[in-house]
Amino acid sequence: GYFRRQGSSKYALPPNELLRLMQSRQRAGTLGFDEMPVLGCTAANLSAALYARFIGSSEPPAEIRLRKMKLLVTDDAGDEWASVAGVLMATDRPSDWLPQAYVQCVHYAGTEKTAQAQLDAQDMQGPLDQQIRDATAFVLRGMRTAAHKQLGRIDIPQFDSEAVFEAIANAAAHRDYSISGAPVQVHLFADRLEITSPGALPNSQSVESIPLRTATRNELLT
């Protein structure tokens, strides 16, 4: 088995942590998870209107350009499928192929997470960039806006719109898409906004090493 030393003890590595360890040791040319094939999703399932945003309209044919961008990849048996990044960015509903690939948004009336206090709830579907925009709009629509009125009204929003967008985009782009059944969660409370991105820190990065180096989990996607 595979074990990790922590202080004076050791514990068995769960599969997702072992995968991150393998990724941290990968050499140039090996696949990240977002380049892995999604079995069952072929080129015919990709939206030409969506992938045209990335590959343009010039020669050579679209499928060749999709392969060069790794939106189409080949598995060990030689069959061609859309990659994880291809599904996320070039299908109308990624969750049809990756059930965890959506953003769950909930607005609570108070400060606690209870079903009785839900004011609004929506699962954001569509290609990943649309999910990010829609989740951002959900927060901006539901957040409180105070105002000063001494010399004309001056609105004071609860959160900065650019900060909300960047935080949601970061959560969606860098989450661990190998964890099934766990969407990105955007939960708006009366006093705060909580954004949950499934998975631990990418590769072998730790909280302590964040100021010293960067690590990208989904390089193709980002």
Beta strands, then each sheet from edge to edge (+ up, - down):
strand 1: 3-6
strand 2: 9-12
strand 3: 72-74
strand 4: 80-82
strand 5: 103-108
strand 6: 118-124
strand 7: 145-148
strand 8: 154-157
strand 9: 184-188
strand 10: 193-196
sheet 1: 1+ 2-
sheet 2: 3+ 4-
sheet 3: 6+ 5- 9- 10+
sheet 4: 7+ 8-
end
